[in-house]
Amino acid sequence: MRTLLNITRIIVGVLFIFSGLVKANDPLGLSYKMQEFFEVWGWSFLDNYTLTFSVAMIAFEIIAGVAVLVGWQMKLFSWLLLLLIVFFTFLTGYALFSGKIRECGCFGDCIPLTADQSFMKDLILLVLIAFIFRQQNKIKPALNKTFSLAALFFTVIFSFAFQWYVLVHLPVKDCLPYKIGNNISMKMQVPPGSIPDSTVISFVYEKAGKQVEFTADNFPADYDEATYKFVKRYDKVVRKGNASPAIKDFSLQTFNGVDTTQALLNADEYQLYLFLKNGYTTDGEWPVKLNMIMRIAEKKHITGFMVTNVAMETLKQHPPDVFYAFIPLRCDATAIKTAARTNPALFLIKKGTILNKWSYADLEQALLVVSNLPGN
């Protein structure tokens, strides 16, 4: 029994550490997933706190995993783990059975799991943690108190420091469809060999004050235009396919409403794109460094575009001078936050391919790269 308990503890501890580290690479991803749940539940008032929730939850996963491995304070952590896995199981179960959320984000974007895969994972973990919970008094610390406290202390420091780093810079491992090397135009297309949704045309009619729905193959036997009043027709999905492009809703429009997406992505020249969304700040040194980059870009005839969901009236309110070096383009906020995990972020693109990208905190690296470009 002790051997089984130790094996179970190792499996649970390693899984929690691994899950936490994968999500710690991109805490904004979990934050956005939380917002998706809150919007479905009508809790949008919590949207401003999701990043705090995300950072805290990720840190707890890593800390709890280490605590289980070293066997420290198991009475406390077995309770916390049990409550956490019950909560996770509820979330993944809701995503699976409600159909309102396709993925739970359990392992972030690097290891995407379907709702049913996530639910099964949590059910297995629930059984394992329940076993640990029942056997908590039999777990002996693997290290003495001093080393256990030291391990937990450095785990806490690392958990928060690593997340701070990727939030200021960019994810260490980029698993998003906008990663360096990807072609945006190709990622906007349906993957080859994918299966489209299977649909049937459904009709909705009103009869005797009630709406009835049927397809062309099962019209009611008593149908006639006198008693059935047409309401609408629509395509009803009967089997969900997987024909979904990696990049959706990416559209670059001028503030006059002209769609320039494909024209810009097909241009065989270097381009700089500044992704800027609501909540940006001009504090710090990044506007100065960006201004240096754009001066060099101008000499090399490299055009800069500002991709933003911010209204033009807001952009004109005391902007830094460097903003005038960019041609403003409107884009959906969801597409911007998916493409750029920092606000702002600078992309170097040629013919739709992302050659490089930088956080506002790493523009000195962008300056070196742009300085060495041959120009257009």
NUDREN-197491 format. One record per residue: x, y, z of N, C-alpha, C in turn. Coordinates in steps of 0.2 Angstrom, whole numbers, padded with zeros to 4 digits, always signed. Atoms other than C-alpha are relative to their C-alpha. Example, Ala and Ser with C-alpha at 12.3 -4.5 7.8 and 13.67 -1.06 7.14 Angstrom:
BEGIN
+0004-0006+0000+0062-0022+0039+0004+0006+0000 -0004-0006-0001+0068-0005+0036-0004+0005+0003 
END
This chain:
BEGIN
+0004-0006+0000+0000+0000+0000+0004+0006+0000 -0004-0006+0000+0014+0012+0004+0003+0001-0007 -0003-0001+0007+0022+0009-0013-0005+0003-0005 +0006-0002+0004+0005+0012-0022-0001+0008+0002 +0001-0007-0002+0003+0028-0011+0006+0005-0003 -0006-0005+0002+0021+0035-0016-0001+0001-0007 +0000-0001+0007+0018+0031-0034-0006+0005-0002 +0006-0005+0001+0001+0040-0034+0002+0007+0002 -0002-0007-0002+0009+0055-0025+0005+0003-0005 -0005-0002+0005+0023+0056-0038-0004+0002-0006 +0004-0001+0006+0010+0055-0052-0004+0007+0000 +0004-0006-0001-0001+0069-0045+0005+0006+0000 -0005-0006-0001+0014+0080-0040+0003+0002-0007 -0003-0002+0006+0022+0079-0057-0005+0003-0005 +0005-0003+0004+0006+0082-0066-0002+0007+0001 +0001-0007-0002+0002+0097-0056+0005+0005-0002 -0005-0004+0001+0019+0104-0058+0001+0001-0008 +0000+0000+0007+0019+0100-0077-0006+0005-0003 +0005-0004+0002+0002+0108-0079+0001+0007+0001 -0001-0007-0002+0006+0123-0070+0006+0004-0004 -0006-0003+0004+0023+0126-0079-0003+0001-0007 +0002-0001+0007+0014+0124-0096-0004+0007+0000 +0004-0006+0000+0001+0137-0091+0004+0007+0002 -0004-0005-0002+0014+0148-0083+0004+0003-0005 -0003-0002+0006+0022+0150-0100-0004+0006-0003 +0004-0005+0003+0007+0160-0105-0006+0001+0005 +0006-0001-0005-0004+0166-0090-0006+0004-0003 +0006-0003+0003-0014+0177-0101-0005-0004-0004 +0004+0005+0004-0020+0162-0111-0006-0002+0005 +0004+0002-0005-0028+0156-0095-0005+0005+0002 +0005-0006-0001-0035+0173-0091-0005+0001-0005 +0005-0001+0005-0044+0174-0107-0005-0006+0000 +0005+0005+0000-0051+0157-0105-0005+0001+0006 +0005-0001-0005-0058+0162-0088-0005+0005-0002 +0005-0005+0002-0066+0177-0096-0005-0003-0004 +0005+0004+0004-0074+0165-0108-0005-0003+0004 +0005+0003-0005-0082+0155-0094-0004+0006+0003 +0004-0005-0003-0087+0171-0085-0005+0003-0004 +0004-0003+0004-0095+0178-0100-0006-0004-0002 +0005+0005+0001-0105+0162-0103-0005+0000+0006 +0004+0000-0007-0111+0163-0084-0003+0007+0001 +0003-0007-0002-0115+0182-0085+0004+0003+0005 -0005-0003-0006-0100+0186-0073+0005+0005-0003 -0005-0004+0004-0092+0199-0085+0003+0005+0005 -0003-0005-0004-0089+0210-0070+0006-0002+0003 -0006+0002-0002-0075+0199-0065+0006+0000-0005 -0005+0000+0005-0066+0201-0081+0007+0004+0001 -0006-0004-0002-0054+0214-0074+0005-0004+0005 -0004+0004-0005-0048+0201-0061+0003-0006-0002 -0002+0007+0002-0045+0186-0072+0008-0001+0000 -0007+0001+0000-0026+0189-0074+0003-0001+0007 -0002+0001-0007-0024+0190-0055-0002-0007+0002 +0002+0007-0002-0034+0174-0053+0004-0005-0004 -0004+0004+0004-0024+0166-0067+0007-0001+0003 -0007+0000-0003-0007+0170-0059+0000-0004+0006 +0001+0003-0007-0013+0164-0042-0001-0007-0001 +0002+0007+0001-0020+0148-0049+0006-0004-0002 -0006+0004+0003-0005+0143-0059+0006-0001+0005 -0005+0001-0005+0007+0147-0045-0002-0005+0005 +0003+0005-0005-0004+0136-0033+0001-0007-0003 -0001+0006+0003-0003+0122-0045+0007-0003+0001 -0007+0002+0000+0016+0122-0046+0002-0001+0008 -0001+0001-0007+0017+0124-0027-0003-0006+0003 +0003+0006-0002+0005+0111-0023+0003-0007-0002 -0004+0006+0002+0014+0099-0034+0006-0002+0003 -0006+0001-0003+0030+0102-0026-0001-0003+0008 +0002+0002-0007+0022+0100-0008-0002-0007+0000 +0001+0007+0000+0015+0083-0013+0006-0004-0001 -0006+0004+0002+0031+0077-0020+0005-0001+0007 -0005+0000-0006+0041+0082-0004-0004-0002+0007 +0004+0002-0005+0026+0077+0007-0001+0005+0006 +0000-0005-0005+0025+0093+0016-0007+0003+0002 +0007-0002-0002+0009+0098+0026-0005-0003-0004 +0005+0004+0004-0001+0084+0018-0007+0001+0002 +0007-0001-0003-0016+0087+0029-0003+0006-0004 +0003-0006+0003-0018+0105+0022+0000-0001-0008 +0000+0000+0007-0013+0101+0004-0004-0005-0003 +0005+0005+0003-0023+0086+0002-0007+0002+0000 +0006-0003+0001-0038+0096+0006+0000+0005-0005 +0000-0005+0005-0033+0110-0005+0000-0003-0007 +0000+0003+0007-0029+0098-0020-0007-0003-0001 +0007+0003+0001-0046+0089-0017-0005+0005-0002 +0005-0005+0002-0056+0105-0018+0002+0003-0007 -0002-0003+0007-0046+0111-0033-0002-0005-0006 +0001+0005+0005-0048+0095-0043-0008-0001-0001 +0007+0000+0001-0067+0095-0039-0002+0006-0004 +0002-0006+0004-0068+0113-0046+0002-0001-0007 -0002+0001+0007-0058+0108-0061-0004-0005-0004 +0005+0005+0003-0069+0093-0064-0006+0003-0002 +0006-0004+0001-0084+0104-0063+0001+0004-0007 -0001-0004+0006-0077+0116-0076+0001-0004-0006 +0000+0004+0006-0072+0103-0088-0006-0004-0002 +0006+0003+0001-0088+0094-0086-0005+0005-0003 +0004-0005+0002-0097+0110-0089+0001+0001-0008 -0002-0001+0007-0087+0113-0105-0002-0006-0005 +0002+0006+0004-0091+0095-0111-0007+0000-0001 +0007+0001+0000-0109+0094-0107-0004+0006-0002 +0004-0005+0002-0115+0111-0110+0002+0002-0008 -0001-0002+0007-0106+0113-0127+0002+0007-0001 +0000-0007+0001-0104+0131-0124+0008+0002-0001 -0007-0002+0000-0085+0131-0122+0004-0007-0003 -0003+0005+0004-0074+0120-0134+0006-0003+0004 -0006+0002-0004-0058+0119-0123+0000+0003+0006 -0001-0003-0007-0054+0121-0105+0006+0004+0001 -0007-0003-0001-0036+0127-0107+0004-0003+0006 -0003+0003-0006-0030+0114-0094+0008+0000-0001 -0007+0000+0002-0013+0113-0103+0002+0006-0004 -0002-0006+0004-0013+0130-0111-0001-0002-0008 +0000+0001+0007-0011+0132-0130+0005-0005-0003 -0006+0004+0003+0005+0121-0131-0003-0007+0000 +0003+0007+0000-0005+0105-0127-0008+0001+0000 +0007-0001+0000-0023+0108-0133-0004-0007+0001 +0005+0006-0001-0036+0095-0126-0007+0002-0001 +0007-0001+0001-0053+0093-0131-0004+0000+0007 +0004+0000-0006-0067+0095-0118-0001-0007+0003 +0000+0007-0003-0069+0076-0116+0006-0003+0002 -0006+0002-0002-0051+0073-0115+0002+0003+0007 -0002-0003-0006-0049+0086-0101-0005-0003+0006 +0004+0003-0005-0064+0079-0092+0002-0007+0003 -0003+0007-0002-0057+0061-0092+0006+0001+0004 -0006-0001-0004-0040+0068-0086-0002+0002+0007 +0002-0003-0007-0049+0077-0071-0003-0006+0004 +0003+0006-0004-0059+0061-0067+0005-0004+0003 -0006+0004-0002-0043+0051-0066+0004+0003+0006 -0004-0003-0006-0034+0064-0055-0005+0001+0006 +0005+0000-0006-0050+0065-0044+0001-0006+0004 -0001+0006-0004-0048+0047-0040+0007-0001+0003 -0007+0000-0003-0029+0048-0037+0000+0005+0006 -0001-0004-0006-0031+0063-0026-0005-0002+0006 +0005+0003-0006-0046+0055-0016+0004-0005+0003 -0004+0005-0003-0034+0041-0013+0005+0003+0005 -0004-0004-0004-0021+0053-0007-0003+0003+0006 +0003-0004-0006-0033+0062+0004-0002-0005+0005 +0002+0005-0005-0039+0046+0013+0006-0003+0003 -0006+0003-0002-0021+0040+0015+0005+0006+0003 -0004-0005-0001-0014+0057+0020+0004-0001+0007 -0004+0001-0006-0009+0052+0038+0006-0005-0001 -0005+0005+0001+0002+0038+0031+0006+0003-0004 -0006-0003+0004+0013+0050+0020+0005+0004+0005 -0006-0003-0004+0030+0054+0028+0004+0005-0005 -0004-0004+0003+0040+0069+0023+0006-0003-0004 -0006+0003+0003+0053+0065+0010+0006+0004+0002 -0005-0004-0002+0064+0079+0016-0001+0003+0007 +0001-0003-0006+0067+0087+0033-0003+0007+0000 +0004-0006+0000+0058+0103+0038+0004+0005-0003 -0004-0006+0003+0072+0115+0033+0000-0001-0008 +0000+0001+0007+0074+0107+0016-0007+0001-0004 +0007-0001+0003+0055+0106+0013-0002+0007+0000 +0002-0007+0000+0053+0124+0018+0004+0004-0006 -0005-0003+0005+0068+0129+0006-0003-0002-0007 +0003+0002+0006+0060+0119-0008-0006+0004-0002 +0006-0004+0001+0043+0128-0006+0001+0007-0001 -0002-0007+0001+0051+0145-0004+0002+0001-0007 -0003-0002+0006+0061+0144-0020-0006-0002-0006 +0006+0002+0005+0045+0136-0029-0004+0006+0000 +0004-0006+0000+0035+0151-0024+0003+0006-0004 -0003-0005+0004+0048+0163-0030+0000-0001-0007 +0000+0002+0007+0050+0154-0046-0007+0001-0004 +0007+0000+0003+0031+0153-0049-0002+0007-0002 +0002-0007+0001+0028+0171-0048+0005+0004-0005 -0005-0003+0004+0045+0177-0056-0001-0002-0007 +0000+0003+0007+0043+0166-0071-0006+0003-0004 +0006-0002+0003+0025+0172-0074+0001+0008-0001 -0002-0007+0001+0031+0190-0072+0004+0001-0006 -0004-0001+0006+0044+0188-0085-0003-0001-0006 +0003+0001+0006+0033+0181-0098-0006+0005-0002 +0005-0005+0001+0020+0194-0095+0003+0007-0002 -0004-0006+0002+0033+0208-0097+0003-0001-0007 -0004+0001+0007+0042+0200-0112-0006-0004-0004 +0005+0004+0004+0033+0186-0122+0001-0007+0003 -0001+0007-0002+0030+0167-0119+0007-0003-0002 -0006+0003+0001+0046+0157-0118+0000-0005-0006 +0002+0004+0005+0038+0144-0129-0006+0002-0003 +0005-0003+0004+0027+0151-0142-0004-0005-0003 +0005+0006+0003+0012+0139-0146-0006+0003-0003 +0005-0003+0003+0001+0152-0153+0000+0000-0008 +0000+0000+0008-0004+0152-0172+0004+0006-0003 -0004-0006+0002+0005+0169-0173+0008-0001+0002 -0007+0000-0002+0022+0162-0168+0005+0001-0006 -0005-0001+0005+0038+0166-0178+0001-0006-0005 -0001+0005+0005+0039+0157-0194-0007-0002-0004 +0007+0002+0003+0020+0155-0197-0002+0005-0005 +0003-0005+0005+0012+0163-0212-0007+0001+0002 +0007-0002-0002-0004+0172-0207-0005-0002-0005 +0005+0002+0005-0013+0169-0224-0001-0007+0000 +0001+0007+0000-0010+0151-0223-0004-0003+0006 +0004+0002-0006-0016+0149-0205-0007+0003+0000 +0007-0002+0000-0032+0158-0210-0004-0005-0004 +0004+0005+0005-0036+0144-0222-0002-0007+0004 +0002+0006-0003-0045+0128-0217+0006-0006-0001 -0006+0005+0001-0031+0114-0214-0002-0005-0005 +0001+0005+0004-0030+0101-0228-0002-0006+0003 +0002+0006-0003-0039+0085-0225-0005+0001+0006 +0005-0001-0005-0051+0093-0212-0007-0002-0002 +0007+0002+0001-0069+0088-0210-0004+0006+0001 +0005-0005-0002-0082+0101-0212-0006-0002+0004 +0007+0002-0003-0098+0102-0202-0005-0003-0004 +0006+0003+0004-0112+0092-0208-0006+0004+0003 +0006-0004-0001-0128+0102-0209-0006-0002-0004 +0006+0001+0004-0146+0101-0214-0004+0006+0000 +0004-0006+0000-0158+0114-0219-0006-0001+0004 +0005+0000-0004-0170+0117-0205-0005+0006-0001 +0005-0005+0001-0187+0126-0207-0004+0001+0007 +0004-0002-0006-0196+0135-0193-0007+0003-0002 +0007-0003+0002-0215+0138-0195-0004+0001+0006 +0004-0001-0006-0228+0144-0183-0007-0003-0002 +0006+0003+0001-0244+0134-0181-0004+0001+0006 +0004-0001-0006-0258+0139-0169+0004+0003+0006 -0003-0004-0005-0247+0151-0160+0006-0003+0003 -0006+0004-0002-0233+0138-0158+0005-0001-0005 -0005+0001+0005-0216+0137-0167+0001-0008-0001 -0002+0007+0001-0212+0120-0175+0005+0000-0005 -0006+0000+0004-0196+0115-0183+0000-0007-0004 -0001+0006+0003-0193+0102-0196+0005+0001-0006 -0005-0001+0006-0181+0098-0211-0004-0002-0006 +0003+0002+0006-0185+0095-0229-0002-0007-0001 +0002+0008+0001-0186+0076-0227-0006-0002+0005 +0005+0003-0005-0199+0076-0213-0005+0006+0001 +0006-0004-0001-0212+0089-0217-0006-0003+0003 +0006+0003-0003-0228+0087-0207-0005-0002-0005 +0005+0002+0005-0241+0077-0216-0006+0005-0001 +0005-0004+0001-0254+0090-0213+0002+0007-0002 -0003-0006+0002-0243+0104-0220-0004+0003-0005 +0003-0004+0005-0252+0118-0229+0001+0007+0001 -0002-0007-0001-0249+0136-0232-0005+0004+0004 +0005-0003-0004-0265+0141-0223+0001+0000+0007 -0001+0001-0007-0261+0134-0206+0007+0001+0002 -0007-0001-0002-0242+0135-0206+0003+0007-0003 -0003-0006+0001-0234+0152-0206+0008+0000+0000 -0008+0000+0001-0215+0153-0212+0003+0005+0005 -0003-0004-0004-0204+0160-0199+0007+0001-0002 -0007-0001+0002-0186+0157-0204+0003-0007-0002 -0004+0006+0001-0174+0144-0211+0007+0001+0001 -0007-0001-0002-0156+0140-0206+0003-0007-0001 -0004+0007+0000-0142+0127-0207+0001-0002+0007 +0000+0003-0007-0143+0116-0192+0006-0005+0000 -0006+0005+0000-0126+0107-0188-0002-0006+0004 +0001+0006-0003-0129+0089-0185+0006-0004+0002 -0006+0003-0002-0111+0083-0184+0005+0005-0001 -0005-0005+0000-0097+0095-0179+0006-0003-0003 -0006+0002+0003-0082+0094-0190+0006+0003+0003 -0006-0003-0003-0064+0100-0187+0003+0005-0005 -0002-0005+0005-0063+0112-0202+0000+0007+0003 +0000-0007-0003-0058+0127-0192+0007+0003-0001 -0007-0003+0001-0043+0138-0197+0003+0002+0007 -0003-0002-0007-0030+0142-0183-0001+0007+0001 +0001-0007-0001-0032+0160-0186-0007+0002-0003 +0006-0002+0002-0049+0167-0186-0001+0008+0001 +0002-0007-0001-0056+0185-0187+0005+0005+0000 -0005-0005+0001-0040+0193-0192-0001+0004-0006 +0002-0005+0006-0045+0208-0203+0003+0006+0001 -0003-0006-0001-0035+0223-0206-0004+0005-0005 +0004-0005+0004-0046+0238-0211+0002+0007+0002 -0001-0007-0002-0043+0256-0213-0006+0003+0004 +0006-0003-0005-0053+0268-0202-0005+0003-0005 +0005-0002+0005-0063+0272-0218-0004-0007-0002 +0004+0006+0001-0069+0254-0218+0003-0005-0006 -0002+0004+0006-0058+0247-0233+0004-0006+0003 -0003+0006-0002-0052+0229-0230+0007-0001-0004 -0007+0001+0003-0033+0228-0234+0004-0006+0002 -0004+0006-0003-0029+0211-0226+0004-0003-0005 -0004+0004+0005-0024+0201-0241+0005+0004-0004 -0005-0004+0004-0016+0216-0250+0006+0001+0004 -0006-0001-0005-0004+0219-0235+0003-0007+0001 -0003+0006-0001-0001+0201-0232+0003-0003-0006 -0003+0003+0006+0003+0197-0250+0006+0005-0002 -0006-0005+0002+0016+0212-0251+0006-0003+0001 -0006+0003-0001+0033+0205-0254+0005+0006+0002 -0005-0005-0003+0042+0218-0243-0001+0000+0007 +0000+0000-0007+0047+0220-0225-0005+0005+0002 +0005-0005-0003+0033+0228-0214+0000-0001+0007 +0000+0000-0007+0032+0232-0196-0007+0001+0002 +0006-0001-0002+0016+0230-0187+0000+0001+0008 +0000-0002-0007+0013+0238-0170-0007-0002+0003 +0006+0002-0002-0001+0228-0161-0002+0004+0007 +0002-0005-0005-0010+0240-0149-0007-0001+0002 +0007+0000-0002-0026+0237-0139-0001+0004+0006 +0002-0004-0006-0036+0245-0125+0004-0001+0006 -0003+0001-0006-0027+0248-0109+0008+0001-0001 -0007-0001+0001-0010+0252-0117+0003+0006+0004 -0003-0006-0003+0002+0264-0108+0006+0002-0003 -0006-0003+0003+0015+0275-0114+0006+0001+0005 -0005-0001-0005+0025+0275-0098+0006-0004-0002 -0006+0004+0002+0043+0269-0099+0004+0002-0006 -0004-0003+0005+0056+0270-0112-0002-0003-0007 +0001+0003+0006+0048+0260-0126-0002+0005-0006 +0001-0005+0006+0041+0275-0136+0006+0003-0003 -0006-0003+0002+0058+0282-0137+0004-0005-0004 -0004+0005+0004+0066+0265-0143-0004-0001-0006 +0004+0001+0006+0051+0263-0155+0001+0005-0005 -0001-0006+0004+0054+0280-0162+0007-0001-0004 -0006+0002+0004+0072+0275-0166+0000-0005-0005 +0001+0006+0004+0067+0259-0174-0004+0003-0007 +0004-0003+0005+0054+0269-0185+0004+0005-0005 -0004-0005+0003+0067+0282-0190+0005-0004-0005 -0004+0004+0004+0078+0268-0197-0004-0003-0005 +0005+0003+0005+0063+0259-0205-0001+0005-0006 +0002-0005+0005+0059+0275-0214+0006+0001-0005 -0005+0000+0005+0076+0276-0222+0001-0006-0004 -0001+0006+0003+0075+0258-0227-0007-0001-0004 +0007+0000+0003+0057+0262-0234-0004-0006+0002 +0004+0006-0003+0049+0249-0222-0006+0004+0003 +0006-0003-0002+0031+0254-0219-0002-0003+0007 +0003+0002-0007+0024+0253-0201-0008+0001+0000 +0007+0000-0001+0006+0249-0197-0002-0001+0007 +0002+0001-0007-0003+0251-0181-0007-0004+0000 +0006+0004-0001-0015+0237-0178-0004+0000+0006 +0003-0002-0006-0028+0242-0165-0007+0000+0000 +0007+0000-0001-0045+0241-0158-0002+0007+0003 +0001-0007-0004-0043+0259-0150-0003+0005-0005 +0004-0005+0005-0055+0272-0158+0005+0006-0001 -0004-0006+0003-0046+0286-0168+0000+0006+0005 +0000-0006-0005-0052+0299-0156+0004-0001+0006 -0005+0002-0005-0043+0290-0142+0007+0001-0002 -0007+0000+0003-0027+0288-0152+0002+0007+0000 -0002-0007+0001-0027+0307-0155+0001+0004+0006 -0001-0003-0006-0027+0311-0137+0007-0001+0003 -0007-0001-0003-0009+0316-0132+0004-0007-0002 -0004+0006+0002-0001+0301-0142+0007+0002+0000 -0007-0001+0001+0018+0299-0142+0001+0002-0007 -0002-0002+0007+0026+0306-0158+0000-0006-0004 -0001+0006+0004+0030+0289-0164-0006-0003-0003 +0006+0002+0003+0012+0285-0167-0001+0002-0007 +0001-0003+0007+0012+0296-0182+0004-0003-0005 -0004+0004+0005+0025+0285-0190-0004-0006-0003 +0004+0006+0002+0012+0271-0192-0007+0002-0003 +0007+0000+0003-0003+0269-0203-0005-0004+0004 +0005+0004-0004-0018+0265-0192-0004-0005-0003 +0005+0005+0002-0028+0249-0195-0004-0002+0005 +0005+0003-0005-0043+0243-0186+0000-0008-0001 +0000+0007-0001-0043+0225-0180-0004-0002+0006 +0004+0002-0005-0054+0215-0169+0004-0001+0006 -0004+0000-0007-0049+0215-0150+0002-0007+0001 -0002+0007-0001-0049+0196-0149+0006-0002-0004 -0006+0002+0004-0037+0194-0164+0006+0003+0003 -0006-0004-0002-0025+0207-0157+0002-0004+0007 -0002+0003-0007-0025+0199-0139+0003-0007-0002 -0002+0006+0002-0022+0182-0148+0007+0000-0003 -0006-0001+0004-0008+0188-0159+0006+0003+0005 -0005-0003-0004+0001+0199-0146-0002-0001+0008 +0001+0001-0007+0003+0194-0128+0003+0005+0005 -0001-0006-0003+0010+0210-0123-0003+0006-0003 +0003-0005+0002+0003+0227-0125+0004+0007+0001 +0000+0002+0007+0010+0234-0137+0005-0006-0001 -0005+0005+0003+0020+0221-0147+0002+0002-0007 -0002-0002+0007+0030+0224-0163+0001-0006-0004 -0001+0006+0004+0030+0211-0177+0003+0003-0007 -0003-0001+0006+0041+0210-0192-0002-0005-0005 +0003+0004+0005+0032+0203-0207+0002+0001-0007 -0002+0000+0007+0036+0199-0225-0004-0005-0004 +0005+0004+0004+0023+0192-0237-0004-0005+0004 +0005+0003-0004+0012+0187-0223+0004-0005+0005 -0004+0004-0004+0026+0177-0214+0003+0004+0006 -0002-0003-0006+0030+0182-0196+0008-0001+0001 -0007+0001-0001+0049+0184-0196+0003+0001+0007 -0002-0001-0006+0051+0191-0179-0006+0004+0004 +0005-0004-0003+0041+0199-0165+0003+0001+0007 -0003-0002-0006+0045+0208-0149-0005+0003+0005 +0003-0004-0005+0038+0214-0133+0002+0007+0000 -0002-0007-0001+0038+0233-0129+0006+0000+0004 -0006+0000-0004+0051+0228-0116+0007-0002-0004 -0006+0003+0003+0063+0220-0129+0001+0004-0007 -0001-0004+0006+0063+0234-0142+0007+0001-0002 -0007-0001+0002+0082+0236-0141+0002-0006-0005 -0002+0005+0004+0083+0219-0149-0003+0001-0007 +0003-0001+0006+0071+0224-0163+0004+0006-0004 -0004-0006+0003+0082+0240-0166+0006-0003-0003 -0006+0004+0003+0097+0228-0170-0002-0003-0006 +0003+0004+0006+0086+0217-0182-0001+0005-0005 +0002-0005+0005+0079+0232-0191+0006+0003-0003 -0006-0003+0002+0096+0240-0192+0003-0004-0005 -0004+0005+0004+0103+0225-0201-0005-0002-0006 +0004+0002+0006+0088+0223-0214+0003+0004-0006 -0002-0004+0006+0092+0227-0232-0004+0005-0002 +0005-0005+0002+0077+0237-0234-0004-0002-0006 +0004+0002+0005+0064+0237-0247+0002+0004-0007 
END
